[in-house]
Amino acid sequence: MSWKNDQVSRAETEKIIGLAKSVLDVEGDFVELGCYKGDTSLLLAEVVYEYNRGLLVEKSVDKVVEEVWKSGGKDVEETTGEKVRKRLWIYDSFEGLPEKRLEDESVLGEAFRAGELGVTKREVKERFLRAGLPVPVIKKGWFADLTGDEMPEKIALAFLDGDFYESIRDSLRLVASRISSGGVLIVHDYTNPALPGVKKAVDEWLKRQNVDYQIVLL
């Protein structure tokens, strides 16, 4: 799949995919909180699919893709009965950005307003179908309303792209304790001056943490 991402730079995308490939043997699934149109999701899904299809010895790749398409986007295990080692879970409000807090205010970030970056869950799902990739677990909801029960039990890679202070704070609450030893936590926009709430939320969280996984701040 060729690189394409409206929100994450090419260099950042290459780093994310490299990190994803580096933790394939770490126990747990991949999660993305803040998927927008699913550009990064599709690339992560491809990494997971390539990893899992090595286990699908009884079915050709073309056959698996055909069955996934006919199933309306069910995952590989549900469609084929084959056991997979990893899944991708993606989360988004699918209602665009929430309201800003004081921590998010920046002259450079005036374009980031409530309701911006909106996309529907159906649009994202259809992108996976068009790409011939198994549809991941897609959860719709504000991160503040999600609970641990809606996350995978163990996580090998977490990619957080929530843009605002509360979104990142809530994302960290959901995933931090579930990341396996040797896994990776990636936070996008930490270095983006237009979105200062991201850095503030992460810095507050880091003061209270002692983790055994890699933290990558983009």
C-alpha positions as CSV (number, residue, x, y, z in Angstrom):
1,M,0.0,0.0,0.0
2,S,1.4,3.4,-0.9
3,W,1.9,6.1,1.7
4,K,-0.9,8.6,2.1
5,N,-1.8,10.5,5.2
6,D,-3.4,13.9,5.6
7,Q,-2.5,14.4,9.3
8,V,0.8,12.6,9.8
9,S,3.9,13.4,7.9
10,R,5.7,10.9,5.7
11,A,8.7,10.7,8.1
12,E,6.3,10.2,11.1
13,T,4.3,7.6,9.2
14,E,7.5,5.6,8.3
15,K,8.5,5.7,12.0
16,I,5.1,4.5,13.2
17,I,5.2,1.6,10.7
18,G,8.7,0.7,11.7
19,L,7.8,0.7,15.3
20,A,4.7,-1.5,14.5
21,K,6.9,-4.0,12.8
22,S,9.3,-4.0,15.7
23,V,6.7,-5.1,18.2
24,L,4.9,-7.9,16.3
25,D,6.3,-10.5,18.7
26,V,5.2,-8.5,21.7
27,E,2.0,-9.9,23.3
28,G,-1.1,-7.9,22.6
29,D,-3.0,-6.0,19.9
30,F,-2.6,-2.7,18.2
31,V,-4.8,0.2,19.1
32,E,-5.3,3.7,17.6
33,L,-7.2,6.4,19.4
34,G,-8.1,9.2,17.1
35,C,-8.3,7.6,13.6
36,Y,-9.9,10.4,11.6
37,K,-10.2,9.0,8.0
38,G,-8.2,6.0,8.8
39,D,-5.0,6.8,6.9
40,T,-2.6,5.5,9.6
41,S,-5.2,2.8,10.5
42,L,-4.9,1.3,7.0
43,L,-1.1,1.1,7.2
44,L,-1.2,-0.4,10.7
45,A,-3.8,-2.9,9.4
46,E,-1.6,-3.9,6.6
47,V,1.3,-4.6,9.1
48,V,-1.1,-6.8,11.2
49,Y,-2.5,-8.5,8.1
50,E,0.9,-9.4,6.7
51,Y,1.8,-10.8,10.1
52,N,-1.4,-12.8,10.5
53,R,-1.5,-14.2,7.0
54,G,1.7,-16.0,7.6
55,L,-0.4,-18.2,9.9
56,L,-3.2,-18.8,7.3
57,V,-1.5,-21.7,5.8
58,E,-4.7,-23.5,4.7
59,K,-6.1,-20.6,2.6
60,S,-4.5,-18.4,0.0
61,V,-4.3,-14.7,0.6
62,D,-6.7,-14.0,-2.3
63,K,-9.2,-16.4,-0.8
64,V,-9.1,-14.7,2.6
65,V,-9.5,-11.3,1.1
66,E,-12.5,-12.5,-1.0
67,E,-14.2,-14.0,2.1
68,V,-13.6,-10.9,4.2
69,W,-15.1,-8.8,1.4
70,K,-18.2,-11.0,1.2
71,S,-18.6,-11.0,5.0
72,G,-19.1,-7.3,5.0
73,G,-15.9,-6.7,6.9
74,K,-15.8,-9.2,9.6
75,D,-12.3,-10.0,11.0
76,V,-10.2,-12.8,9.7
77,E,-10.8,-15.2,12.5
78,E,-14.6,-14.8,12.4
79,T,-14.7,-15.1,8.6
80,T,-12.3,-18.0,8.0
81,G,-12.1,-19.8,11.4
82,E,-8.4,-19.3,11.4
83,K,-6.7,-18.1,14.6
84,V,-5.0,-14.8,14.4
85,R,-2.4,-13.4,16.8
86,K,-3.1,-9.7,16.5
87,R,-5.9,-7.4,15.8
88,L,-6.2,-3.7,15.2
89,W,-8.7,-1.7,17.3
90,I,-9.5,1.9,16.3
91,Y,-11.4,4.5,18.3
92,D,-12.9,7.8,17.3
93,S,-15.9,10.0,18.2
94,F,-16.7,10.2,14.5
95,E,-18.1,13.6,15.4
96,G,-15.0,15.7,14.8
97,L,-13.0,17.5,17.5
98,P,-14.5,18.2,20.9
99,E,-14.5,21.6,22.6
100,K,-11.1,23.0,23.6
101,R,-9.9,23.6,27.1
102,L,-7.6,26.4,28.3
103,E,-4.7,24.0,27.9
104,D,-5.4,23.7,24.2
105,E,-5.4,27.4,23.4
106,S,-2.8,28.5,20.8
107,V,-2.7,31.2,18.2
108,L,-1.2,28.6,15.8
109,G,-4.1,26.3,16.5
110,E,-7.1,28.5,15.6
111,A,-8.0,26.1,12.8
112,F,-8.6,23.3,15.2
113,R,-12.2,23.9,16.3
114,A,-15.0,21.8,17.7
115,G,-16.5,19.7,14.9
116,E,-13.5,19.9,12.6
117,L,-12.0,16.7,11.3
118,G,-15.3,14.9,11.3
119,V,-15.8,11.6,9.4
120,T,-18.3,8.8,9.7
121,K,-17.6,5.3,10.9
122,R,-19.1,3.9,7.7
123,E,-16.6,5.9,5.6
124,V,-13.7,4.5,7.5
125,K,-15.0,1.0,7.3
126,E,-15.5,1.3,3.6
127,R,-11.9,2.3,3.1
128,F,-10.8,-1.1,4.6
129,L,-13.1,-2.9,2.3
130,R,-11.9,-1.1,-0.8
131,A,-8.3,-1.8,0.3
132,G,-9.1,-5.5,0.6
133,L,-8.1,-5.6,4.3
134,P,-10.0,-7.1,7.2
135,V,-12.0,-4.4,9.0
136,P,-10.6,-3.8,12.4
137,V,-12.6,-3.5,15.6
138,I,-14.1,0.0,15.3
139,K,-15.4,1.7,18.4
140,K,-17.4,5.0,18.2
141,G,-17.4,7.3,21.3
142,W,-15.7,10.2,23.1
143,F,-12.7,8.9,24.9
144,A,-13.9,10.2,28.2
145,D,-16.9,7.8,27.9
146,L,-14.9,4.7,27.0
147,T,-14.0,2.1,29.6
148,G,-11.3,-0.5,30.0
149,D,-13.8,-3.1,29.0
150,E,-13.8,-1.7,25.5
151,M,-10.1,-2.1,25.1
152,P,-8.1,-5.2,24.3
153,E,-6.7,-6.9,27.4
154,K,-3.1,-6.5,26.3
155,I,-1.6,-4.0,23.9
156,A,1.6,-4.3,21.9
157,L,1.3,-0.8,20.2
158,A,-0.9,2.2,21.1
159,F,-1.0,5.2,18.8
160,L,-2.7,8.2,20.3
161,D,-3.8,11.0,18.0
162,G,-6.4,12.9,20.0
163,D,-5.2,16.5,19.3
164,F,-6.5,18.0,22.6
165,Y,-5.6,17.8,26.3
166,E,-8.6,15.9,27.5
167,S,-8.5,13.4,24.6
168,I,-4.9,12.5,25.2
169,R,-5.4,12.4,29.0
170,D,-8.3,10.0,28.6
171,S,-6.5,8.0,26.0
172,L,-3.6,7.5,28.4
173,R,-6.0,6.4,31.1
174,L,-7.4,3.8,28.8
175,V,-4.2,2.2,27.4
176,A,-1.3,2.9,29.7
177,S,-1.7,0.0,32.1
178,R,-2.5,-2.5,29.3
179,I,0.7,-2.1,27.2
180,S,2.8,-5.2,27.4
181,S,6.4,-5.1,28.5
182,G,8.5,-4.3,25.4
183,G,5.5,-2.7,23.7
184,V,5.4,0.9,22.5
185,L,3.2,3.9,23.2
186,I,3.2,6.6,20.5
187,V,1.7,10.0,21.0
188,H,1.3,12.3,18.0
189,D,1.4,16.1,18.1
190,Y,3.5,16.2,21.3
191,T,5.9,18.6,19.4
192,N,3.2,20.5,17.6
193,P,2.9,24.1,18.9
194,A,-0.6,24.4,17.5
195,L,-1.8,21.7,19.9
196,P,-0.2,22.5,23.2
197,G,-2.7,20.4,25.2
198,V,-1.1,17.2,23.9
199,K,2.3,18.0,25.5
200,K,0.7,19.2,28.8
201,A,-1.4,16.0,29.1
202,V,1.6,13.8,28.4
203,D,4.0,15.7,30.7
204,E,1.5,15.4,33.6
205,W,1.1,11.7,33.0
206,L,4.9,11.1,32.7
207,K,5.5,12.5,36.2
208,R,3.5,9.6,37.7
209,Q,4.8,6.8,35.6
210,N,7.4,4.0,35.8
211,V,6.9,1.9,32.7
212,D,8.6,-1.0,31.0
213,Y,7.7,-0.1,27.4
214,Q,8.9,2.4,24.9
215,I,7.4,5.9,24.8
216,V,7.7,7.7,21.5
217,L,6.6,11.4,21.3
218,L,6.1,12.8,17.8
